[in-house]
Amino acid sequence: MAELFLLQGLGHRFADGGEGLVGIDLRLEDGEFLVLSGRNGSGKTLLARHLAGLSLPSEGSILFRGKDAKTQRKELRNSVGFVFQDSDAQIIGQNVAEDVAFGPANLGLEAEEIAGRVRKALDWADLAGKEARRPETLSGGERRKLAIAGVLAMEPECLILDEPFANLDMESAMEIARICQELNTRGITILVLTHELEKILHLASRLLILDAGRLCFDGAPGEAGPELFAQHGLACPFQGHFPWIFPAPGPGGSTESGV
Amino acid sequence: MNPFALQPLAGPLPRLSALAKAIFLICLSLAAMRLDLLPLSLLFILILALGGLMGLRLQDGVVAGRGLVILAAFSALARGLFPGDGRIFAVESLGASTLYALRLGTVFVSARLFYASTRLSELGDYLSAGFRVLRRAAAFPGARKRDRPPSLASDPGMMLSLSLVFIPRAFESYRRIRESAENRGFGAGKKRLASGAALLQALIFSSIKNSLRTAEAMEARAYSPGRRIILPRIRPADLLFVAFGLALAALAFLGT
């Protein structure tokens, strides 16, 4: 597989001297399905911002398709789609179709090409038929899908989704996971940032775990054990390891443990 | 109610060019300011019927309608109260107040129809395109050749359309902040003014934060102030609509 990103000793230092990322060495390839996890404040979003060209490294370098990402910011933004954690702030248009058309219009495409891409992106995101709807009338899950459609219409090579399952019910979360899987089978590299691993890890080809800005695990999901997840403040996604799970109610409706 | 909310209205109005509709709105407003009571009443009924046919919701206009009634009542009081001949109220002044209310109502309903059938981004595109033409015309010949990076001044229309899109969102944020504050006792004590200032501060900070997020999202979606603007093609129906507006204005001016 061709190399998409190569991170060499990537570091990010905040204005107050705090370290956001420390010595990240990473190689991402075309067509991978990656899950980036870690506790809150571990640096997941910051690393993704670097990949999307929204932040610049304090140390080390990022190569995008073999070229320094600092000199490739325009290409990077056209090739890497970023779905923000707060997808509402990402919605700009007055209606669904207008919002999806925003990115392709910025690429300077012709009206027909824009219309075609809008149709295709709405089909992918399962929002066809809702073109005229105002974003504020959509449900939380639909708004998340709209944010994804807005990025898909730019036909990126790589799609980064920051906490795509936050505030979504299981059905909507599964729908987002299905869209990710479908896009990945079409050759788009997917990077999902989440600590809700049970919703997505079964689809991933590779798991990355960050802790305090350092890359602590990089490997196949099957190689990670329950101890590793516990060590980094994550719930083990494998069956039978959900610490919050409720016992099934008894015949009278009471739970066995009385929780 | 968001006065600038695009609604998926039925009929041909949403398909007409924003420029044609804006010219028509100006002509119609000028005509409404000149017409007498009877023709204006007919025009008002016609526009109301058009709004109804296109699916404009009546309840959207109720709040504004109340405001118009208050303005008309104030106008009637100012014109008719104590006319100086010993009467308390001059009933004959009601005609002028009714005319005033009808003029306001006609312009309001027409403007409502315009905003409900026009995309803000299209208005913004026209504004930016017009501004760029003016800038090019005003620039010195040498200045034109300079390769300057595009600045926000190249795209005032985007700023306008974004501001109008975000006004209702700012109201929604304020409602959430106020409800959360009320839930924690805001408004119950004596320090209401100080708490109000704290609410405003929270709103300003959250708005700035949201604006920064939106700016980043726009950047991530390849936005540049020097973006290419594609204006919709002016079609025969647009020209016909403009001609109708001009004729209406001309009739109103010639007939009075």
Interface residues (C-beta under 8 A of the other chain):
Chain A: A52 L54 K74 R77 N78 G81 F82 F84 D86 A89 Q90 I92 G93 Q94 N95 E98 F102 G103 A105 N106 L107 G108 E110 A111 A132 R133 R134 E136 G150 V151 M154
Chain B: A5 L6 Q7 P8 R119 L120 S121 L162 V165 P168 R169 E172 N210 R213 T214 E216 A217 M218 E219 A220 R221 A222 Y223 S224 R227 R228 I230
